[in-house]
Amino acid sequence: MNMQRISEVVLLVAGFSLGLCACHTVKVNKHKPWIETSYHGVITENMDIVQLDPPLVALDKDAPVPYAGEICAFKIQGLEAPFEAVVLNGTSGEGQLRARGLVDCELQKEYTFIIQAHDCGAGPGGTGGKKSHKAVVHIQVNDVNEFSPVFREAQYHVAVTEGKIYDNILQVEATDQDCSPQYSQICNYQITTSNTPFAIDRNGNIRNTEKLSFDKQQQYAVLVTAFDCGQKRSTESVAVHIYVKPVCKPGWQGWDKRVDYEPGTGSKQLFPKMNLETCGGLLSSVRTTVELQTSHIGKGCDRETYSEKSLQKLCGASSGSTDLLPAPSASTNWTASLVTDSERDSDLIFRFDGRQAARIPDQVVPQNLTDQFTVATWMKHGPNPGLRAEKETLLCNSDKTEMNRHHYSLYVHNCRLVFLLRRDFIQVDTFRPAEFHWKLDQICDKEWHYYVINVEFPVVTLYVDGVTYDPYLVTDDWPIHPSQIDVQLTVGACWQGGEVTKPRFTQCFRGSLSGLTIRPGKIESQKVISCLQACKEGLDINSLESLGKGIKFHFNPAQSILVMEGEDLENMNAALRKVSYINSRQFPTPGIRRLHISTSVQCFGEDTCISIPDIDAVVMVLQPSEPRITIAGVDRLTRPAADLRGPAGLTLFQDLHIISTVTKGDTASHHTAGRPGVQEEIIHNLDYCDILVLGEELRPEQESLQLQRSTLLGKHLDATNSTSGMSIYGVDSMSNYEQVIRQVHYHNWHPAQNPDRKFRLTCSELNGRYTSNEFTLEISVLHKSEAGEHVNHMVAPSQYMQVVPHLAMVHSLYPTHGPGVPSAATVVIVICIATLVVVVVLGIYRIHLTHQQEGRSSDTTKERELDWDDSALNITVNPMENFQEPQGAEEEASEEEEEDEEDDDITSAESNDSEEEEEVPAALSVKQGSKRGQLDWDNSTLTC
């Protein structure tokens, strides 16, 4: 009974205990954690710990019960927030808010999110855990001054007018990428350039501290830096360009004082950015004159400087003109004593100072002046400095002796041009027009002008630079009665041969002349006159079609003056920008050309208008690439005598080639020492080629140079021939010159007397400005018939039978010794034989006999030369070619002996002539058959 009660009690207690345990387990985690309702946090960018206010702490009333009273986690709602909360102490409930990565204030300055605290539940498994209410967390990101100020503009430009003090010239502005006002705002600007008359305030406004002067300094470059409110400085300063403008003055702007012109580039704009500044004035019309001044270039502008004859042929002038002022040479020596001024581009200019004159040889003077003829010349003349103006004669044809009659003359008197023409008495003895007067400004303006007088008696017309002028005064006079008195034609003065005790020159000219010509029988057309004086350079307008309708323009005939007029200022500016310079010469004269621009304006409703200052500029024509003319071909011909005597003669320059090259600059040559430029072949014209006879002149009865006139057909070429050589002239291509020169033949009807000849060929462009090399051709004659002969052994002694054949061969190769004059080889052989002869008398006799045989052999040889058989020309292989080299050496020795023997017979006059022959003339222009001796005259009579 007791045991049963004890078991019941135990069971009851156990059941109660289980009931108590069951009851306690259900009620262990009955409270939720507690946190603040809101938090405010601060985090510095690039840091990870958030400073919260209040601190992050969670409380649980279940404490100190394990698990239920402990805090296991803080959870953030919203994955976009870059933060996480960690539990530092679960028992005390302390936590911490951290950044999951680096936060950037410049990307986001503030964050707001929800946070909750979670306890650990009822047991270690975390079951039955509770979470707190939701709390709002607001976090602000603190800025770090990590960015420097940066200016908004890379550079600043501003223009100011001189003489003013500006409160604000320009404002610069910088920005900062930092997020906070402290670091993102610019608190200060500073000018870092020293010694500048400028200052800047905290807002970036720049002002000048003193008045600026355009003449002192036209531009300033100022460096400015910026600071943010954290005193961080900009890494790069900004440049501020301040331009100082002069006080507005009306005038042309945007033009260059120098314009470089490259030869061969066509036209080039002179003022591509030019505009007229009127300073606000309203204009009703603008008139501008552009003048190209080239008075210092040649004869007033860049013209073709071909020889006078070549230029006339190029322009289609009538043939038959006589050049009274040619280049001095052996055949044209009457201009040798005159003063030349030809340093500019090879223009042949003669300067007269009142003391020189030229007397024209009689054989040169035109003898057939009829009722029609033309006198033309270039002249530059100024007023006579003396108080008493005297006549200054350009050209005068007067009596040589006895009387002092002027048959015709051209002279200047009181800045008037006068042409005198006294006709001979024929039938009617009445007054006739004799003096023609022109009064022109050009005669005394000290500039070059081209004067042409066309005579169609009794009408005389003057052309000056292609413009026609009629005489303002014509006076009559009696005709000249015929007489037997010779006349004298002079240039630069008038010859007074009669009525004086001593003949002399009078009425001397003071000025410059060039290209003085007389053409009898015909007058020149205005088209040819314009061509002869035409300029190759001038002003031009690009794109005439684009000029406004309101623009009027006018050129002078030489296109050196351009006048433009318009009402709209912008159209005038656009028109002036189209004005260009052009030079059509292939090789223009280098140097400066001056430009002068004058402008006049009219204003609306104002008595006085603004004044536009004149401007001066220059065009610099650069040095052209100079050509090098090269003549090449076979320089030595050895031909049988029959070739020279034949009807066709000997073709001298059959293999001739003429080329021209220029040296182009090579960029690599600047890096390689001594390396020349690149040679480039070019095509251009020649104006003459001379074939000159070296040594003794041609003997007309024996030899000549010949050229068929048909060879010149279709070409702009002509030719003159004389005993000194042949001159081929005219402006034509190098290929045409080659074709003509290849047809020049040399004839020699007695080659034995002149077996060797030398000819020199030179060619030129632009009247000697560019000259070729001197190509020398040597001609040697082979006497084939003599080379095959044998001496008659019946005449010669037996001792000489082995020697004489050799002598005969040598004599046939070099037939320069006449009969009775032994050669050097003969003398040596005779002396050697004489030493072998024992008997002196017999040796002398044999030597004398040998001389006689050689003389007879020489005579026989010459007779056989004249009877040359033409069948010998069919020989294709010349057996004497093996003797060419020893022939040259022995020929030089024989020529030296001949010169030594002939020196004693040469007079002093002949010696002077020979020296003149060695001086090769620049151009041959003598008539066929003229002799040098006919052109000689006394230089002592040339002074005025």
Buried (B, 14 or more C-beta within 10 A) or exposed (E): EEEEEEEEEEEEEEEEEEEEEEEEEEEBBEBBBBBBEEBEBBBBBBBBEBBBEEEBBBBBEBBEBBBBBBBBBBEBEEEEBBBBBEBEEBEBBBBBBBBEEEBBBBEEBEBEBEBBBBBBBBBEEBEBBBBBEEBEBBBBBBBBBBBBBBBEEEEBEBEBEBEEEBEEBBBBBBBBEBBBEEBBBBBBBBBEBEEBBBEBEEEBBBBBEEEBEBEEEEEBEBBBBBBBBBEBEBEEBBBBBBEBEEEEEBBBEEBEEEBEBEBEEEBBBBBBEBBBBBEEBEBEBBBBBBBBBBBEBBBBBBBBBBBBBBBBBBBEBBEEBBBBBBBBBBBBBBBBBBEBEBEBBBBBBBBBEBBBBBBBBBEBBBEEBEEBBBBBBBBBBBBBEEEEBBBBBBBBBBBBEEBBBBBBBBBBBEBBBBBBBBBEBEEEEEEBBBBBBBEBEBBBBEBBBBBBBBBEBBBBBBBBBBBEBEBEEBEEBEBBEEEEBEBBBBBBBBBBBBEEEEBBBBBBBBBBBBBBBBBBBBBBBBEBBBBBBBBBBBBBBBEEEEBEEEBEBEBEBBBBBBBBBBBBBEBBBBBBBBBBBBBBBBBBBBBBBBBBBBBEBEBEEEEEBBEBEEBEBBBEBEEBBEBBBBBEBEEEBBBBBBBBBBEEBBBBBEEBEBBBBBBEEEEEBEEEEEEEBBEEEEEBBBBBBBBBBBEEBBBEEEBBBEBEEEBBEEBBBBBBBBBBBBBBBBBBBBEBBBBBBBBBBBBBBBBBBBBBBEBBBBBBBBBBBBBBEEBBBBBBBBBBBBBEBEBEEEEBBEEBEEBBBEBBBBBBBBBBBEBEBBBBBBEEBBEEBBEEBEEEEEBEEBBEBBBEBBBBBBEBBBEBBEEBEEEEEEEEEBEBEEBBEEBBEBBEBBEEBEEEEEEEEEEEEEEEBEEBBEEBBBBBBBEEEBBBEEBBBEEEEBEB
